[in-house]
Amino acid sequence: MKYPHATHTFLAHHPKGLSYLIATELWERFAFYIVQGLLVLYVVHQFQWTDSRSYALAGAYTALVYMSPLLGGYLADHIIGQSRALIIGGVILIIGYGLIAIGSQTSLLIGLSSVVLGNGFYKPNVSTLVGNLYTKEDNKREGGYTLFFVGFNIGGFLANISIGFIKNAFGWETSFLLAAIGIAIGLLIFLYGRRYVIDSFDILQISKGTPPNPIPWLPLIVAFLIFIAITTGLLFYSRLSNIAFILFGISIAGYFLHLITKYPKEQAQKLSLLLFLMMISVLFWGLYFEEYLAVNLFVDRVVHRTLFNIHLPATFFLSLEPFFVVTVGAYFARLLRTSPRLNIPMLNKFILALVCMGIAYGVLTVSTHFPMSSGQVHSYNIVLYYLFITLGQLFLYPIGMAAVLKLSPKNMQGFMMGTWFFTLGLGGSLGGIFGSLAKVSQEQLTSLTTERLIYQHAFLSYALIALAGVFIILILKPVARHYLGNIMEL
């Protein structure tokens, strides 16, 4: 197989393959955010689920969809290769979104399970392929990941700004069918641009003088069916699934500690820093995912959503986050590369991410104290909330992906990238737990004042949790510096 050297394009002198990978991920995110934005609203309005059950399902689904990259990353590293794993994942995603579009509760759960599996093969490998375009010493890597982050947020923006209107005009099922179409488009783009990407697994096989192994289809298909059956059960019993997720998270932390003792001192220190960053990431994402849970229903129920005599769907406001990422993110990427003030250690950037999160929920808390005469909350508060959420993401998400490849052993990059997405999964599970602070019963839905007070308490709690996290990290920082030395400055 031929692997041409990456050429440079208008994307700030980044490798040519980056543009194809951005477009591939853009359409996957388009599909993902359709379901992510509609899921809680769908089961509450279509199936009359309670807030608690809806939060539990969405939290479990989010957890699983981000945990599955551990499996996909491992298989890509050792059996399949990143490119082939991405293609397999894309096909499974098309099937999964198609099942959700059928419209029954059974097809919803099986479809979500298929999306979990497909995402496990798709998500970590497209991110790893981005990293493969750069050397470890290339200072454009963080900027490349930030552009990647900005690019796929265009997909999220397109999904969120349009899907509410599409749902109102054509129904829930048509909205979910669009997700399957989006994956198909992204997969075709990747197949066309595949020659510009670098698959480290295939290159390793070729360097050993052996061609890439054929895919063992029969065992994989059997394993896929078993995985989907188990995942469907976890989603059905979503409230109990959090126990399994927490135990799994503890086992991953234990494996990290094992790796730390296995490697030489410098690599062990790098893995220790990576574990610390991932623990912060779990807390950040636990608060972040409330935008699809508690905040989503808050906007649907309490926020004034009429603009120029147009009644905006709740999902419209979800488009604010990717809008800010697209408009602010490219400038932010350039600042990361050129500004001495932002040339700070990765840990400090993670701390700033939590500070932004605390401010975001502080804005929502204050907004509930000053409602309109109708009792509803002004929509401009939601705009400010998403602005600070976006700033927090820009300090954490692309920096975290770059940290994985910078701090990981080369032969475990796919697995470590999967572990990074696993932190988002644990955050999703934590978000389902945090969401219980904002549950509103059917009886309480009759009083706007009662609803507002429930959300006020929840948002204040979220803000305090974020700031408590910052305080704990600052206390632990001198201890970490003593053990990690100069690695803390990365």
C-alpha positions, -999 to +999 in steps of 0.1 A: +000+000+000+013+034-009+015+062+017+022+095+000+037+123+020+012+147+033+010+179+012-001+213+025-033+232+017-051+264+026-058+250+061-030+271+077-003+248+061-017+217+076-015+183+059-039+177+030-055+147+047-068+169+074-095+185+052-109+150+043-108+139+079-126+171+090-153+165+063-157+129+073-161+138+110-184+167+101-211+144+087-207+119+116-212+147+141-242+159+120-258+125+126-247+122+162-261+156+172-294+150+156-300+121+181-282+137+210-303+168+207-336+151+202-333+120+224-346+134+258-373+155+240-383+124+219-388+100+248-405+127+270-430+139+243-434+108+222-433+080+248-443+101+279-413+090+299-405+107+332-376+131+335-357+106+357-361+078+332-352+100+303-321+113+320-311+078+329-314+066+293-296+096+278-269+093+304-264+056+298-264+061+260-239+089+262-217+068+285-218+038+262-213+058+230-181+072+244-169+041+262-171+019+231-140+036+215-119+015+239-130-016+220-126+000+186-093+016+194-078-017+206-090-037+176-077-010+153-043-011+170-039-049+169-062-065+142-080-042+118-061-009+114-076+026+117-089+031+082-107-002+080-121+002+115-135+036+105-153+021+075-168-008+095-180+017+121-196+039+094-216+010+080-229+000+115-238+036+122-260+038+091-278+006+102-282+020+138-297+054+128-320+036+103-333+014+132-340+045+153-360+060+125-385+031+126-402+048+156-408+021+182-393+018+217-377-015+208-361-003+176-350+028+195-330+008+220-315-016+194-307+013+171-290+032+200-270+000+208-259-002+171-248+034+172-228+027+203-210-001+185-205+019+153-192+049+172-166+027+189-150+019+156-155+053+140-147+079+166-113+070+180-098+061+147-107+093+128-091+112+157-060+090+156-057+094+118-056+132+124-027+127+148-009+104+124-006+134+100+019+150+124+051+141+141+052+142+179+074+173+178+052+192+153+039+223+172+010+225+147-006+193+162-027+212+188-038+237+161-046+208+138-068+192+164-085+225+171-093+230+134-106+194+134-127+203+164-140+235+147-147+216+115-168+188+129-187+214+150-200+227+117-219+194+115-233+199+150-243+234+141-261+223+109-279+195+128-290+216+158-301+247+139-323+227+115-335+195+131-361+211+153-378+227+123-374+195+103-390+175+132-419+199+134-425+197+096-419+160+089-418+142+122-394+124+144-387+095+121-376+116+092-352+135+115-335+103+125-334+091+089-314+122+081-287+110+105-283+078+085-279+098+053-253+120+069-231+090+079-233+077+043-221+110+030-192+111+054-182+076+046-180+084+009-158+114+015-134+093+036-132+066+009-123+093-017-097+109+005-083+077+021-050+080+000-041+112+019-043+097+054-016+077+072-027+044+089+000+036+115-012+000+119-008-008+082+026+010+080+038-011+110+027-043+092+045-033+060+077-024+080+076-059+094+074-073+058+039-086+062+007-072+045-022-061+067-041-091+081-075-100+065-105-091+086-119-122+105-155-114+096-174-143+112-160-139+147-164-101+144-201-104+134-209-128+162-191-105+187-210-075+172-244-092+178-235-102+214-223-066+220-256-051+207-276-075+228-257-067+260-259-029+252-296-031+246-300-046+281-279-019+296-300+008+280-332-009+291-320-010+327-302+023+324-306+033+360-286+002+371-260+006+344-242+034+362-229+008+386-213-011+358-198+021+343-183+031+376-167-003+381-154-003+345-139+032+352-121+019+383-107-010+363-094+014+336-077+035+363-062+003+377-048-006+343-033+029+341-016+024+374-002-009+361+012+008+330+028+035+352+048+008+370+057-010+337+073+019+318+106+038+324+104+069+347+098+095+320+070+076+303+055+067+336+054+104+345+037+112+312+011+085+319+006+099+354-001+133+340-025+118+314-044+100+341-047+133+361-060+151+330-085+124+323-099+125+358-105+163+354-121+155+320-147+132+336-159+160+359-160+185+330-180+163+307-204+153+335-214+190+338-212+196+300-237+169+291-264+186+311-269+208+280-286+178+264-304+167+296-314+193+323-306+224+302-324+210+271-357+205+291-351+238+309-351+256+275-381+236+263-402+244+294-390+277+310-371+298+284-389+324+262-382+311+227-400+335+204-378+357+181-393+380+155-426+363+159-409+329+151-413+302+178-379+285+180-376+248+189-356+240+219-329+222+198-323+255+180-304+268+210-281+237+209-267+252+177-252+281+197-224+259+210-211+247+176-217+283+162-193+297+188-168+269+182-168+276+145-166+314+149-142+315+179-124+282+174-103+290+143-090+322+160-084+303+192-063+277+173-041+305+159-037+320+194-026+286+208+001+285+181+013+321+183+004+337+217+029+334+245+001+340+270-017+308+260+016+288+259+008+274+293+009+238+306-020+215+296-031+212+332-036+249+335-058+248+304-079+221+320-083+243+351-095+272+329-120+248+313-136+241+347-137+278+355-156+285+323-180+257+332-186+272+366-193+306+351-217+291+325-239+275+352-236+307+373-252+326+344-281+301+343-285+303+381-287+341+380-312+340+351-337+321+371-337+349+397-347+376+372-375+361+350-397+380+326-432+391+336-445+359+321-424+339+345-402+327+316-364+332+314-348+355+289-332+336+260-300+358+260-290+340+292-288+307+271-265+325+246-241+335+274-243+299+288-232+284+255-205+310+250-188+299+283-194+262+276-176+267+243-147+285+258-144+256+283-144+230+255-117+249+235-095+248+266-100+211+271-112+190+241-085+196+214-058+199+241-069+166+255-067+148+222-032+162+215-022+153+251-031+116+244-008+113+215+019+134+232+020+115+264+011+079+252+035+051+242+033+049+204+022+013+203-009+022+224-021+054+208-054+039+196-062+024+229-053+056+247-074+077+224-103+053+232-096+058+268-098+096+263-133+091+248-141+068+277-137+098+300-165+114+280-185+082+286-180+084+323-189+121+321-222+111+303-230+086+331-222+113+357-244+137+338-273+112+341-267+113+379-264+151+380-296+154+360-316+139+389-311+173+406-333+188+379-361+163+376-396+178+374-427+157+381-459+158+360-476+176+389-449+203+391-451+210+353-483+230+360-463+257+379-437+277+360-424+292+393-419+257+407-401+245+376-378+276+377-369+270+413-360+234+407-337+243+378-323+272+399-312+247+426-297+223+400-277+250+381-263+264+414-252+229+423-235+224+390-216+258+393-204+249+428-193+214+417-172+230+389-156+255+413-150+228+439-131+208+413-109+238+405-101+242+442-092+205+447-069+206+416-051+237+429-045+219+462-032+187+445-010+206+420+021+211+442+020+174+451+018+164+414+046+188+406+068+171+432+063+136+416+061+146+379+088+173+377+092+189+343+065+168+328+040+191+345+052+219+321+040+200+290 
